[in-house]
Amino acid sequence: MIRRALHTLLSASLLALVACATQPSKPPSAKTPASSPPLAETSVESNPADASVDLTPVEFAVARADFVRDTAKRFGIDAGYIDRVLAQAVYRDDVVALMSKPAERVKPWNEYRARMLTDARIASGREFFATHRAELQRVYQRTGVPGEIITAIVGVETSYGGFTGKHRVLDALYTLAFYYPRSGDPAKAAYEQRRELFFRDELAQLFALAREEKLDILSVTGSYAGAMGMGQFMPSSYREFAVDGDGDGRRDLFDDYDDIFSSIANYFVKKGGEQGGWVRDGVVAAQAALLPGHEEFNPTDWLPVYTLEDLAARGYRPLQPVAAGLTATPVTLQASDGKQYWFGFRNYYAITRYNNSKMYAMAVYQLSQAILGQELPPA
Ligand SMILES: [Ca+2]
């Protein structure tokens, strides 16, 4: 989830022009969980809250001054300090360009999986899993989240820590907080406004996080969307879900494996609301068949709320034994030889909370199985 880096400092007035001149197309994922950069599959969702988003233009100087005042008050941080740090933040063209990149065409599952589950990623995953077996086992015992799932997450997010992001997080969040790209499409205006406010909140949380974890706000790096460390946590997720796994008094998601693994597991356990939260030793997904004469059922939120009886009534039948009493969501994937159907259980839903995409969740699950040495199902 990492991209290039580099250049340009512009004056505020020039920035406004640049921001207006940018012609991005489809904005990415509407939700931004632990990690943030969008996957092409995720689409913009209509949100009833759109109506309440204030679209009145606000001058940069006013928005900045409000931000300084509000953040100082909210976190008890000296306003002068916030102002001085912001004065060193740099608007990044490359961040805007990456954020406004047209969404790729939605890949079919077989192509997506081939890209995500390369032989190299599987091999590195097995190596990583073996190297960190002891720490991962401890985390599993404490939280119920298996080591192979944690390994698969760091595998898809950062290639096991190889690519954690070279963008200065301060610059990335500053850019998206005040110059979030606008498409000019009225249908997307509310969405884009909400995204800008989301990043403005993340920028504020970065100030709080830096103080709490003694990070150097001027040097910490991450993805172009401001996600940090091996598991790519946004500042708000870092503050809310990170855990001090080794008990040294700090939550270090950059270099400390105990902290990194414990934090990813904690995110799985805590995030997800009433439906979510990782279930110890729970099944993730099971392949299914759709009997002839039945229509596909494709709920878009992947909430695992349908009983096996509900699904049977809609023509779905699991292709492997599934414990009675479980609830699931049906998942349709476009495979190389036609449609593939799955039941996604509560732990599948928990993976979608990390990144709101059905293919992401399936890829993480299948990578975790491959890391254990299991043969992948056909794609
Ligand atoms: Ca620690």
Residues whose N, C-alpha, C, O or C-beta is under 5 A from the ligand:
A	BS01	CA	D244 G245 D246 G247 D248 G249 R250 R251 D252 D256 D259
